Amino acid sequence: ILPTDPNDLEFIDAVTRLEEASGLAINTNKETHSLTTLKMYLTYFDSLVKLEGAIRLKNGGLLTKIDKTGKVIQKSLQQIQTLATAEQNMLLIDLRSQFVLGITLYFLFIIAVSFKLSSTLTKGIKKLSQNVKSFVESNYKITANYNDFKGQDEIAQLAKNLKLLEDEIVIHFSNYKTKVKERAKKILTQKAAIESKQSEIKQKNKDILASIRYARKIQDTILPKPIALDELLPKHFILYKPKDIVSGDFYWVKQAQQKVFIAVCDCTGHGVPGAFMSIIGNNFLNHAVNVKKMVEPNEILQFLDTEMSNALSQSDNNQHNYPTKIRLNDGMDIALISIDYKTKELNFSGAQRPLIMIRNNQITEIKGDRSPIGGHITSAKNNFHLHRFNIEKDDQFYLFTDGYADQFGGPNNKKFKHRYTKQLLHSNHQKTIKEQGIIIQETHELWKGQNEQ
């Protein structure tokens, strides 16, 4: 499109460019402008018609050829792309096959090498195991042959170490056997000495037990004979259960001065010491009624206290200056009664032991004095009290030591206690005397159970 003003510089410049392009001279006068322009348009129109005929879309024009050529090119490109894709797939398949084959060959190689190494290691280890087994079967005396293992690999090093270990074991085992033999010889010597001592001890124990059993026979001789007891006490029972072969507890019955004397005594200690004390106490009782002709229980206890204190402290007084009223450990608790069947009188005196009397279904405890027999220097004397009773029909009297009440047992493993002893006597006093004895013994055994007496 040209500017409308022919004098315009842009118009002049545009016409000049048009003339150069078309090879025409354009008149710029207003009168000829329109004609010139029309001619130029016609020229361009003819050019356009020729150009359209050259590139028309129908009848084989340029565009049609270009379109056909494009389709051919597109088809060729598709074929090329298809061939390229197929070739790429073939290459991928081929590469994949080669990769799988390579991996398979690699693993087969690894397996073959591993099998070879494993076979070599297994063979070496098996050989080492046989060597160790041979060494053990030889009782650690003969070391195996490790010359077949050479080189610097792990099996060779292991064989070398096992050889060193076996050599050390042989040395130590040999030393150990030597020490064991020496120790066994020493033990046999000690065993012989121990057996000799045991034999000696057994013999001494046998002799001691024989002596103690014989002492029991001697002690039994001081106890009243059953026939004499039945004559003096037609209705009575006795529960006498020594803890050991010989006992510190004893009972004493004697008829003298038209009276029957009955005592239950508990000497200090058990076993042999108590038995010796019982012999001393029995002798002093016999001396009091047979030689001294004493009749009152308190006088007899006073005599026993003085004589026993003198006897037990005599050797000590020769060496020490004891002050008065020093208590010694040796002594005796006693409950003593005298019965006069003509006057129907019973007298009682006790040293730390009571008398139980049941009369008219009532139980009464007459306590003894709190001082024992002996156990002090002679200048400190005791005064024992005398208790007198007129005997009535069906009266029952019980004398006992503390062993019965002190027995541990029962559901709570406690002492039987003195009050239960009284209850037991009272609850069964209407039974016969023999039945009472059986019940009291059975009660003691049941209460004791598995406990020591």
C-alpha positions as CSV (number, residue, x, y, z in Angstrom):
1,I,0.0,0.0,0.0
2,L,1.5,3.4,-1.2
3,P,1.1,6.7,0.6
4,T,-1.5,9.0,-1.0
5,D,0.6,12.1,-1.0
6,P,3.1,12.0,-4.0
7,N,5.2,14.7,-2.4
8,D,5.6,12.7,0.7
9,L,9.1,11.5,1.2
10,E,7.8,8.0,2.2
11,F,5.8,7.9,-1.1
12,I,8.7,8.8,-3.2
13,D,10.9,6.3,-1.4
14,A,8.2,3.5,-1.9
15,V,7.8,4.3,-5.6
16,T,11.6,4.1,-6.0
17,R,11.7,0.7,-4.4
18,L,8.8,-0.5,-6.5
19,E,10.5,0.6,-9.7
20,E,13.6,-1.2,-8.7
21,A,11.7,-4.3,-8.0
22,S,9.5,-4.3,-11.1
23,G,11.8,-2.7,-13.5
24,L,9.2,0.0,-14.4
25,A,9.3,3.7,-14.2
26,I,6.5,5.2,-12.2
27,N,5.2,8.7,-12.8
28,T,4.6,10.5,-9.7
29,N,2.3,13.2,-11.1
30,K,-1.2,13.1,-9.7
31,E,-2.7,12.8,-13.1
32,T,-0.8,9.7,-14.0
33,H,-0.7,8.2,-10.5
34,S,-3.8,6.2,-10.7
35,L,-3.1,4.9,-14.2
36,T,0.4,4.0,-13.3
37,T,-0.8,2.3,-10.1
38,L,-3.4,0.4,-12.0
39,K,-0.9,-0.9,-14.5
40,M,1.4,-1.9,-11.8
41,Y,-1.5,-3.8,-10.1
42,L,-2.3,-5.6,-13.3
43,T,1.3,-6.6,-13.8
44,Y,1.3,-8.0,-10.2
45,F,-2.0,-9.7,-10.8
46,D,-0.7,-11.4,-13.9
47,S,2.3,-12.5,-11.9
48,L,0.0,-13.8,-9.2
49,V,-2.1,-15.7,-11.7
50,K,1.0,-17.4,-13.2
51,L,2.3,-18.1,-9.7
52,E,-1.1,-19.6,-8.7
53,G,-1.0,-21.8,-11.8
54,A,2.4,-23.0,-10.8
55,I,1.4,-23.8,-7.2
56,R,-2.2,-24.6,-7.6
57,L,-3.5,-27.3,-5.3
58,K,-5.3,-29.3,-7.9
59,N,-4.2,-31.0,-11.1
60,G,-0.7,-31.7,-10.0
61,G,0.2,-28.3,-8.7
62,L,3.3,-27.6,-6.6
63,L,1.4,-27.9,-3.4
64,T,0.0,-31.2,-4.5
65,K,3.5,-32.4,-5.3
66,I,4.7,-31.1,-2.1
67,D,1.9,-32.9,-0.3
68,K,2.6,-36.1,-2.1
69,T,6.3,-35.7,-1.5
70,G,5.6,-35.1,2.2
71,K,3.5,-38.2,2.4
72,V,6.2,-40.2,0.8
73,I,8.8,-38.7,3.1
74,Q,6.5,-39.4,6.1
75,K,6.0,-43.0,5.0
76,S,9.7,-43.4,4.5
77,L,10.4,-41.9,7.9
78,Q,7.8,-44.3,9.5
79,Q,9.5,-47.2,7.8
80,I,12.9,-46.0,8.9
81,Q,11.6,-45.5,12.4
82,T,10.0,-49.0,12.4
83,L,13.3,-50.5,11.1
84,A,15.2,-48.5,13.7
85,T,12.9,-49.7,16.5
86,A,13.1,-53.3,15.3
87,E,16.9,-53.0,15.0
88,Q,17.0,-51.4,18.4
89,N,14.9,-54.3,19.9
90,M,17.2,-56.8,18.2
91,L,20.2,-55.1,19.6
92,L,18.6,-55.0,23.1
93,I,17.7,-58.7,22.9
94,D,21.2,-59.5,21.7
95,L,22.7,-57.4,24.5
96,R,20.4,-59.0,27.0
97,S,21.3,-62.4,25.9
98,Q,25.0,-61.6,26.0
99,F,24.6,-60.1,29.5
100,V,22.7,-63.2,30.8
101,L,25.3,-65.5,29.2
102,G,28.1,-63.4,30.7
103,I,26.5,-63.5,34.1
104,T,25.9,-67.2,33.9
105,L,29.4,-67.9,32.8
106,Y,30.7,-65.7,35.6
107,F,28.7,-67.5,38.3
108,L,29.7,-70.9,36.8
109,F,33.2,-69.7,37.1
110,I,32.7,-68.6,40.7
111,I,31.0,-71.9,41.6
112,A,33.8,-73.9,40.0
113,V,36.5,-71.9,41.8
114,S,34.5,-72.1,45.1
115,F,34.1,-75.8,44.6
116,K,37.7,-76.2,44.0
117,L,38.6,-74.1,47.0
118,S,36.0,-75.9,49.1
119,S,37.3,-79.2,48.1
120,T,40.8,-78.2,48.9
121,L,39.7,-76.7,52.3
122,T,37.5,-79.7,53.1
123,K,40.2,-82.1,52.4
124,G,42.6,-80.1,54.6
125,I,40.1,-79.8,57.4
126,K,39.2,-83.5,57.2
127,K,42.9,-84.3,57.5
128,L,43.3,-82.0,60.5
129,S,40.2,-83.6,62.1
130,Q,41.7,-87.1,61.7
131,N,45.0,-85.9,63.2
132,V,43.2,-84.4,66.2
133,K,41.2,-87.6,66.6
134,S,44.4,-89.7,66.5
135,F,46.0,-87.5,69.1
136,V,43.0,-87.9,71.4
137,E,42.8,-91.7,70.9
138,S,46.5,-91.9,71.8
139,N,45.5,-90.5,75.3
140,Y,47.4,-87.3,74.5
141,K,50.7,-89.1,74.1
142,I,51.5,-89.2,70.4
143,T,51.3,-86.1,68.2
144,A,50.0,-86.4,64.6
145,N,52.0,-85.9,61.4
146,Y,51.5,-82.4,60.0
147,N,54.3,-82.5,57.3
148,D,51.7,-82.7,54.5
149,F,50.5,-79.1,55.3
150,K,52.9,-76.7,53.6
151,G,52.6,-73.2,52.4
152,Q,51.2,-70.0,54.0
153,D,47.5,-70.5,53.5
154,E,45.0,-70.7,56.4
155,I,45.0,-74.5,56.6
156,A,48.7,-74.7,56.8
157,Q,48.7,-72.0,59.6
158,L,46.0,-73.9,61.4
159,A,48.0,-77.2,61.1
160,K,51.1,-75.4,62.5
161,N,49.1,-74.1,65.4
162,L,47.6,-77.5,66.1
163,K,51.0,-79.0,66.1
164,L,52.2,-76.5,68.7
165,L,49.1,-77.0,70.8
166,E,49.5,-80.8,70.7
167,D,53.1,-80.5,71.8
168,E,52.1,-78.3,74.7
169,I,49.3,-80.7,75.7
170,V,51.7,-83.6,75.7
171,I,54.1,-81.8,78.0
172,H,51.3,-80.5,80.4
173,F,49.5,-83.9,80.4
174,S,52.7,-85.6,81.3
175,N,53.4,-83.2,84.1
176,Y,49.8,-83.5,85.2
177,K,50.0,-87.3,85.3
178,T,53.2,-87.0,87.4
179,K,51.6,-84.7,89.8
180,V,48.5,-86.8,90.0
181,K,50.6,-89.9,90.8
182,E,52.4,-87.9,93.5
183,R,49.1,-86.5,94.9
184,A,47.5,-90.0,94.8
185,K,50.4,-91.4,96.7
186,K,50.1,-88.6,99.2
187,I,46.3,-89.2,99.5
188,L,46.8,-92.9,100.0
189,T,49.3,-92.2,102.8
190,Q,46.8,-89.7,104.3
191,K,44.0,-92.2,103.8
192,A,45.9,-94.9,105.6
193,A,46.6,-92.4,108.5
194,I,43.0,-91.3,108.6
195,E,41.7,-94.9,108.5
196,S,44.1,-95.7,111.3
197,K,42.8,-92.7,113.3
198,Q,39.2,-93.7,112.4
199,S,39.9,-97.2,113.6
200,E,41.4,-95.8,116.8
201,I,38.5,-93.4,117.3
202,K,35.9,-96.2,116.6
203,Q,37.6,-98.3,119.1
204,K,37.7,-95.5,121.6
205,N,34.0,-94.7,120.9
206,K,33.2,-98.4,121.3
207,D,35.1,-98.5,124.6
208,I,33.4,-95.2,125.7
209,L,30.0,-96.4,124.7
210,A,30.7,-99.7,126.5
211,S,31.7,-97.8,129.6
212,I,28.6,-95.6,129.3
213,R,26.3,-98.6,128.9
214,Y,28.0,-100.2,131.9
215,A,27.5,-96.9,133.7
216,R,23.8,-97.1,132.8
217,K,23.7,-100.5,134.4
218,I,25.3,-99.0,137.5
219,Q,22.9,-96.2,137.5
220,D,20.0,-98.6,137.1
221,T,21.1,-100.2,140.3
222,I,20.4,-97.0,142.3
223,L,16.9,-96.8,140.9
224,P,14.2,-98.5,143.0
225,K,13.2,-102.1,141.9
226,P,9.7,-102.4,140.5
227,I,8.8,-105.1,143.0
228,A,9.8,-102.9,145.9
229,L,7.9,-100.0,144.4
230,D,4.7,-102.1,144.1
231,E,5.0,-103.0,147.7
232,L,5.6,-99.5,149.0
233,L,3.3,-97.7,146.4
234,P,0.6,-100.0,145.3
235,K,-1.0,-97.4,143.1
236,H,1.6,-95.5,141.1
237,F,3.1,-94.9,137.6
238,I,6.5,-93.8,136.5
239,L,7.5,-92.0,133.2
240,Y,11.2,-92.3,133.0
241,K,12.8,-91.5,129.6
242,P,16.5,-90.6,129.8
243,K,17.6,-88.3,126.9
244,D,21.0,-90.1,126.7
245,I,22.2,-93.5,127.7
246,V,22.8,-92.3,131.2
247,S,20.7,-89.5,132.7
248,G,21.0,-86.6,135.2
249,D,17.3,-87.2,136.2
250,F,16.6,-90.0,138.7
251,Y,13.9,-91.0,141.2
252,W,14.6,-92.4,144.6
253,V,12.3,-94.4,147.0
254,K,13.4,-95.6,150.4
255,Q,11.6,-97.0,153.5
256,A,13.1,-95.9,156.9
257,Q,11.9,-94.8,160.3
258,Q,8.4,-96.2,159.5
259,K,8.0,-93.8,156.6
260,V,8.3,-94.0,152.9
261,F,10.5,-91.4,151.3
262,I,10.0,-90.5,147.6
263,A,12.2,-88.1,145.7
264,V,12.3,-86.9,142.0
265,C,15.7,-85.3,141.3
266,D,17.0,-83.2,138.3
267,C,20.8,-82.9,138.4
268,T,22.8,-80.4,136.5
269,G,23.7,-81.4,132.9
270,H,22.9,-84.4,130.7
271,G,24.7,-87.6,129.9
272,V,27.8,-88.5,131.9
273,P,28.1,-85.3,134.0
274,G,24.4,-85.6,135.0
275,A,24.8,-89.3,135.8
276,F,27.8,-88.6,138.1
277,M,25.7,-86.0,139.9
278,S,22.8,-88.4,140.2
279,I,25.2,-90.9,141.9
280,I,26.3,-88.2,144.4
281,G,22.7,-87.2,145.1
282,N,21.5,-90.7,145.6
283,N,24.4,-91.4,148.0
284,F,23.6,-88.3,150.0
285,L,19.9,-89.2,150.2
286,N,20.7,-92.7,151.5
287,H,23.2,-91.3,153.9
288,A,20.6,-88.8,155.3
289,V,17.9,-91.4,156.1
290,N,20.1,-94.5,156.8
291,V,23.0,-92.9,158.7
292,K,21.7,-89.6,159.9
293,K,18.2,-91.0,160.6
294,M,16.5,-87.9,159.3
295,V,12.8,-88.0,158.8
296,E,11.7,-84.5,157.8
297,P,12.1,-83.6,154.1
298,N,13.3,-80.1,154.7
299,E,16.0,-81.3,157.0
300,I,17.1,-83.9,154.4
301,L,17.3,-81.1,151.7
302,Q,19.3,-79.0,154.1
303,F,21.7,-81.8,154.6
304,L,22.0,-82.5,150.9
305,D,22.6,-78.8,150.2
306,T,25.5,-78.6,152.7
307,E,27.1,-81.9,151.7
308,M,26.9,-81.3,148.0
309,S,28.2,-77.8,148.2
310,N,31.2,-79.0,150.2
311,A,31.8,-81.9,147.8
312,L,31.6,-79.7,144.7
313,S,33.6,-76.7,146.0
314,Q,36.3,-78.6,148.0
315,S,39.0,-78.7,145.3
316,D,38.3,-75.1,144.3
317,N,38.6,-73.7,147.8
318,N,42.1,-75.1,148.0
319,Q,43.2,-72.9,145.1
320,H,40.9,-69.8,145.2
321,N,39.6,-67.5,147.9
322,Y,35.9,-67.4,146.9
323,P,33.7,-64.8,148.6
324,T,30.5,-66.0,150.3
325,K,27.4,-66.6,148.3
326,I,29.1,-67.2,145.0
327,R,26.9,-69.5,142.9
328,L,28.4,-72.5,141.2
329,N,26.9,-74.3,138.1
330,D,26.7,-77.7,139.7
331,G,23.6,-78.6,141.7
332,M,20.3,-80.4,141.8
333,D,16.6,-79.6,141.8
334,I,14.5,-82.0,143.9
335,A,11.0,-82.7,145.1
336,L,10.9,-84.8,148.3
337,I,8.0,-86.2,150.2
338,S,7.6,-88.5,153.2
339,I,4.5,-90.6,153.8
340,D,3.5,-92.0,157.1
341,Y,0.8,-94.7,156.5
342,K,-0.1,-95.0,160.2
343,T,-0.8,-91.3,160.8
344,K,-2.0,-90.7,157.2
345,E,0.4,-87.8,156.9
346,L,2.4,-86.5,153.9
347,N,5.2,-84.0,154.3
348,F,6.8,-82.2,151.4
349,S,9.9,-80.0,150.8
350,G,11.2,-78.9,147.4
351,A,14.2,-77.2,145.9
352,Q,12.9,-75.5,142.7
353,R,10.4,-78.4,142.1
354,P,6.7,-78.4,143.1
355,L,4.3,-81.0,144.4
356,I,0.9,-81.3,142.6
357,M,-2.1,-82.5,144.7
358,I,-5.5,-83.3,143.3
359,R,-8.2,-83.6,146.0
360,N,-12.0,-83.5,145.5
361,N,-11.5,-82.7,141.8
362,Q,-9.5,-79.7,142.7
363,I,-5.8,-79.3,141.7
364,T,-3.3,-77.6,144.0
365,E,0.3,-76.8,143.3
366,I,2.6,-76.6,146.3
367,K,5.8,-74.8,145.1
368,G,9.2,-75.6,146.4
369,D,11.8,-73.1,147.5
370,R,13.6,-71.2,144.7
371,S,17.1,-72.3,145.8
372,P,18.6,-75.4,144.3
373,I,20.6,-78.1,146.1
374,G,24.4,-77.2,146.0
375,G,25.6,-74.5,143.6
376,H,27.0,-72.2,146.3
377,I,29.8,-71.9,148.8
378,T,29.0,-73.6,152.2
379,S,28.9,-70.4,154.1
380,A,25.8,-69.4,152.2
381,K,23.1,-71.9,153.4
382,N,19.5,-72.3,152.3
383,N,16.5,-72.8,154.6
384,F,14.0,-75.1,153.1
385,H,10.3,-75.0,154.1
386,L,8.3,-78.0,155.2
387,H,4.7,-78.5,154.0
388,R,2.4,-81.0,156.0
389,F,-0.8,-82.6,154.7
390,N,-3.2,-85.1,156.1
391,I,-3.9,-87.7,153.4
392,E,-7.6,-88.1,152.5
393,K,-9.2,-90.8,150.5
394,D,-8.6,-90.6,146.7
395,D,-5.9,-88.0,147.1
396,Q,-3.4,-88.0,144.2
397,F,0.1,-86.6,144.3
398,Y,2.5,-86.0,141.4
399,L,6.3,-85.3,141.4
400,F,8.1,-84.4,138.2
401,T,11.2,-82.7,136.8
402,D,11.1,-79.8,134.2
403,G,11.9,-82.1,131.2
404,Y,8.2,-82.8,130.5
405,A,7.1,-79.2,130.4
406,D,10.2,-78.0,128.5
407,Q,9.7,-80.4,125.6
408,F,9.6,-78.5,122.3
409,G,6.9,-79.6,119.8
410,G,3.3,-79.1,118.8
411,P,2.0,-77.1,115.8
412,N,4.2,-74.1,116.6
413,N,7.2,-75.9,117.9
414,K,7.0,-74.4,121.3
415,K,7.5,-75.7,124.9
416,F,4.7,-77.8,126.3
417,K,4.8,-75.5,129.4
418,H,4.0,-76.1,133.0
419,R,0.3,-75.0,133.0
420,Y,-0.5,-77.5,130.2
421,T,1.2,-80.2,132.3
422,K,-1.2,-79.4,135.2
423,Q,-4.2,-79.3,132.9
424,L,-3.2,-82.7,131.5
425,L,-3.0,-84.2,135.0
426,H,-6.2,-82.7,136.1
427,S,-8.2,-83.7,133.0
428,N,-7.2,-87.4,133.4
429,H,-7.0,-87.8,137.2
430,Q,-10.3,-89.7,137.4
431,K,-8.8,-92.5,135.2
432,T,-6.8,-95.3,136.8
433,I,-3.2,-94.6,137.7
434,K,-1.9,-97.0,135.0
435,E,-4.1,-95.3,132.4
436,Q,-2.9,-91.9,133.4
437,G,0.7,-93.0,132.9
438,I,-0.1,-94.3,129.4
439,I,-1.9,-91.0,128.5
440,I,0.9,-88.8,129.8
441,Q,3.5,-90.8,127.8
442,E,1.5,-90.8,124.6
443,T,0.8,-87.0,124.9
444,H,4.6,-86.4,125.3
445,E,5.4,-88.5,122.2
446,L,2.7,-86.8,120.1
447,W,3.8,-83.3,121.2
448,K,7.5,-84.0,120.6
449,G,7.0,-85.4,117.1
450,Q,10.3,-85.3,115.2
451,N,12.0,-82.9,117.6
452,E,14.9,-83.8,119.8
453,Q,13.9,-84.8,123.3
